Amino acid sequence: MPKEKEWTDFFDPTQILHLLGLNSSVVDAADFGCGYGTFTMPAAKIIRGKIYAFDIEPALIKEIEQKTKELNLNNVEAILRDFVAEGSGLKDLSVDHVMLFNILHAEKPENLLKEAYRILRVGGRLGIIHWNYDATTPRGPPMAIRPKPEQCRKWAESVDFSFEKQLDLKPYHYALVMRK
Ligand SMILES: C[S@@+](CC[C@H](N)C(=O)[O-])C[C@H]1O[C@@H](n2cnc3c(N)ncnc32)[C@H](O)[C@@H]1O
């Protein structure tokens, strides 16, 4: 991850979350690879229930815990976990919204999508954000592992998600909304 300021300047998180269908009718959510909590914290303020925020980096999990306290939020559970190796550990049908933001270049993306499908309640939404498939973006994973939107959609449909919409999050990202 680049420094936090550089990373967060790429996004308007609250606006993006609304575009992806996160609103106050959502009870619980899960953020896979929460990083600095760029999207976790705004999501926690929008939803009615709890957000489970997963990351493999202990320092980032500590940061999330610290920010949760500073912002007086009581609905963020930061979880140190390798979700590629171990899944999320959440129960089947336990959340209404899953966030897979800037993470689908990970190993075994289909397994991650299967896990998202398993934990989502029926009718729940999956939001995917990724860097445009364009080598001139200022950051982003190497092109060899950077997925195109068509690829993400195919992976998600292969584990039974239905396509809802694709968005252009100018200047550097795209988003997909998929539904269980
Ligand atoms: C590029 S950052 C994206 C952060 C956040 N989703 C965002 O868009 O602002 C990817 C994050 O996923 C975490 N991560 C990568 N592989 C992981 C794994 N196997 N298990 C848990 N976290 C992982 C990294 O530590 C990093 O914080």
The ligand as a Tripos MOL2 file, in Angstrom:
@<TRIPOS>MOLECULE
LIG
   27    29     1     0     0
SMALL
NO_CHARGES

@<TRIPOS>ATOM
      1 C1         -4.6730   -2.6520   -2.2940 C.3       1 LIG1
      2 S1         -5.1690   -2.7480   -0.6410 S.3       1 LIG1
      3 C2         -6.8780   -2.2530   -0.7380 C.3       1 LIG1
      4 C3         -7.4180   -1.6930    0.5570 C.3       1 LIG1
      5 C4         -8.8990   -1.3140    0.5450 C.3       1 LIG1
      6 N1         -9.7280   -2.4300    0.1200 N.3       1 LIG1
      7 C5         -9.1280   -0.1130   -0.3310 C.2       1 LIG1
      8 O1         -9.5380   -0.3020   -1.4900 O.co2     1 LIG1
      9 O2         -8.8880    1.0070    0.1390 O.co2     1 LIG1
     10 C6         -5.3120   -4.5090   -0.3490 C.3       1 LIG1
     11 C7         -5.3950   -4.8690    1.1210 C.3       1 LIG1
     12 O3         -5.6910   -6.2680    1.2020 O.3       1 LIG1
     13 C8         -4.8650   -6.8520    2.1920 C.3       1 LIG1
     14 N2         -4.6910   -8.2770    1.8330 N.ar      1 LIG1
     15 C9         -4.0490   -8.7690    0.7480 C.ar      1 LIG1
     16 N3         -4.1030  -10.1230    0.7370 N.ar      1 LIG1
     17 C10        -4.7880  -10.4880    1.8560 C.ar      1 LIG1
     18 C11        -5.1680  -11.7550    2.4100 C.ar      1 LIG1
     19 N4         -4.8210  -12.9050    1.8210 N.pl3     1 LIG1
     20 N5         -5.8570  -11.7690    3.5720 N.ar      1 LIG1
     21 C12        -6.2010  -10.6020    4.1770 C.ar      1 LIG1
     22 N6         -5.8670   -9.3650    3.7030 N.ar      1 LIG1
     23 C13        -5.1810   -9.3110    2.5420 C.ar      1 LIG1
     24 C14        -3.5760   -6.0350    2.1520 C.3       1 LIG1
     25 O4         -2.8670   -6.1270    3.3780 O.3       1 LIG1
     26 C15        -4.1040   -4.6340    1.8720 C.3       1 LIG1
     27 O5         -4.3470   -3.9280    3.0560 O.3       1 LIG1
@<TRIPOS>BOND
     1     1     2 1
     2     2     3 1
     3     2    10 1
     4     3     4 1
     5     4     5 1
     6     5     6 1
     7     5     7 1
     8     7     8 2
     9     7     9 1
    10    10    11 1
    11    11    12 1
    12    11    26 1
    13    12    13 1
    14    13    14 1
    15    13    24 1
    16    14    15 ar
    17    14    23 ar
    18    15    16 ar
    19    16    17 ar
    20    17    18 ar
    21    17    23 ar
    22    18    19 1
    23    18    20 ar
    24    20    21 ar
    25    21    22 ar
    26    22    23 ar
    27    24    25 1
    28    24    26 1
    29    26    27 1
@<TRIPOS>SUBSTRUCTURE
     1 LIG1         1 GROUP 0 **** ****
